[in-house]
Amino acid sequence: MRSEALAQFVLQPGDLAVDATLGAGGHAEDMLRAVAPSGRLLGFDVDPEALELARQHLAPLAEEVDVRLDLIKANFRTMDTHIKSVSPDQSPKAILADLGVSSMQFDRADRGFSFRQDAPLDLRMDPDLPRTGADLLQELPQEALADLLYHLGGERGSRRIARAIVQDRDKGRPIQTTGQLEGLVRRVLRVRGRARIHPATRTFQALRMAVNEELEALTEFLDTAPDLLVPTGTLAVITFHSGEDRLVKQAFKRWAATGRFQMMHKSVLRPAAEEVNRNPRSRSAKLRALRRA
């Protein structure tokens, strides 16, 4: 939703724009061009590989169009502290958070985000995090694991899956790879052949969100980000999960109730059919925007 996201902002040369979840830098490129010349772009990401790829992509362009570029390895949950530190004299006119998992993370088998190839069950966006997906499956009690799969993944077979994971663990066969987890879920749910949505999708999603504390980080981000904006500045968030969207909707309503902000749309914006056809992963994307008065 690159064009839809950029359309939420009223950026001018010299403004400060923030991409809170940099990824490969696609959104950041659009924002960088919009604040040129003499503007500034701050980009945040917890993934050092993503930061380096974004730097290679954005640094030559920033120099060409005369924009100051600062890329910072940090989770957006602590973004307010970093912005106040590196930009004490200028506040953002635009803040964007795209909560989708980067394609390059899915495409790297060794990161453990995908079950298309057997690999260590890592699932960490930030390699400095202390616990992997395999660690969580080894540590969590059965009931907590079932709740995690249900609430974060919407997995209706969560209790059966959790029971099977713990049974294997107790027999000295802990889940350590993506292939082991995918096979266990398929066996427990008794799925044969191909389905529209892979039977392990919800389990992997839930585990990834837990490993990276995604909802907790989003809550902290939403508690601070709007207050960073200059008057008429905009915060836009793209979500891919009902739990994420619910948090954004509720937070935006709370901020709007103060009278200092307004929600820019009565309902969510969704990707155009053309984009969904080109990129099926975008089908669940929802965009909400909040503007400071």
C-alpha positions, 0 to 999 in steps of 0.5 A, spaced: 500 500 500 505 504 498 501 509 494 495 509 499 500 510 505 504 516 502 497 519 500 496 520 508 501 525 509 502 532 507 510 532 506 514 538 504 521 539 503 525 540 509 520 536 513 522 530 518 519 523 516 519 517 520 519 510 517 518 506 524 519 499 520 523 500 515 524 493 512 527 494 505 525 501 504 520 501 499 515 506 503 522 510 506 523 511 499 517 515 497 517 519 504 524 521 502 523 524 495 517 527 499 521 531 504 527 533 498 530 537 498 533 539 505 529 534 509 530 528 513 528 521 514 529 517 520 528 509 519 528 504 524 528 496 524 530 491 529 533 487 523 540 488 521 540 485 514 534 489 513 537 496 515 543 494 511 539 493 504 535 499 506 542 503 507 544 500 500 538 502 497 536 509 500 543 512 501 545 514 494 538 517 493 538 521 499 545 524 497 542 525 490 536 529 493 539 532 499 536 529 504 539 527 511 538 520 512 539 516 519 537 509 520 537 506 527 537 499 529 531 499 534 524 496 535 519 502 534 517 501 541 522 505 543 522 510 537 520 516 542 526 515 546 531 515 539 527 521 536 528 525 542 535 524 542 537 524 535 532 530 533 531 534 539 530 540 535 525 537 529 519 533 530 516 528 525 511 531 520 509 523 518 510 517 522 509 510 518 509 503 521 508 497 516 507 491 521 507 486 515 513 481 515 518 483 510 519 478 504 526 477 505 525 474 512 520 469 509 525 468 503 531 466 508 530 459 510 535 460 516 530 465 519 525 460 520 519 464 518 517 459 513 515 452 513 517 451 505 524 449 507 526 445 513 530 450 518 531 451 525 525 454 528 528 461 530 523 466 528 526 472 531 526 479 527 531 481 531 537 476 532 539 479 539 533 477 542 534 472 547 529 466 545 527 463 539 521 459 537 524 453 539 525 455 545 518 457 547 515 451 545 520 448 549 519 452 555 511 454 555 506 450 559 501 446 555 495 451 557 499 457 556 502 454 549 494 453 547 492 460 549 498 463 545 496 459 539 489 461 539 489 468 541 495 470 536 493 465 531 486 464 531 488 456 531 481 452 533 485 446 534 490 450 539 489 445 544 490 439 540 497 442 537 499 444 544 498 437 547 502 434 541 508 439 542 508 437 550 507 430 549 513 430 544 517 434 548 516 429 554 518 424 550 525 427 549 523 429 542 522 437 542 520 441 536 527 444 533 525 445 526 520 448 521 519 442 518 518 438 525 512 443 527 509 443 520 509 436 520 506 436 527 500 441 525 499 437 519 498 430 523 494 433 529 489 437 524 489 431 520 490 435 513 491 431 507 493 434 500 493 442 499 489 447 502 487 454 500 491 456 507 496 452 509 494 448 516 501 451 519 500 458 517 496 460 524 501 456 528 507 459 525 504 466 526 502 466 533 509 463 535 512 469 531 508 474 534 510 471 541 517 471 540 518 478 537 512 481 542 509 484 537 502 486 540 506 489 546 511 493 542 505 495 538 501 498 544 508 501 547 509 505 540 501 507 540 502 510 547 507 515 544 508 516 537 502 521 536 505 525 541 511 526 537 508 529 531 508 536 529 501 540 528 498 537 522 502 531 522 500 524 521 501 517 523 499 511 519 499 504 521 498 498 516 496 492 520 495 484 517 492 481 523 485 482 527 489 483 534 493 489 531 488 492 527 484 492 534 489 495 538 490 501 532 483 502 532 482 503 540 488 507 540 486 512 535 479 513 538 483 514 545 487 519 542 481 522 538 477 523 544 482 528 547 480 533 541 488 534 539 487 528 534 482 526 528 482 519 525 482 521 517 477 515 515 471 512 518 473 505 516 480 502 514 483 503 507 484 496 504 489 494 498 486 495 491 485 489 487 491 490 482 495 489 488 492 483 491 493 480 485 500 482 484 502 480 491 497 475 495 500 477 502 497 484 501 490 481 502 489 482 509 492 489 509 488 494 513 491 502 513 488 507 519 491 514 519 491 519 525 492 526 524 494 531 529 490 538 529 
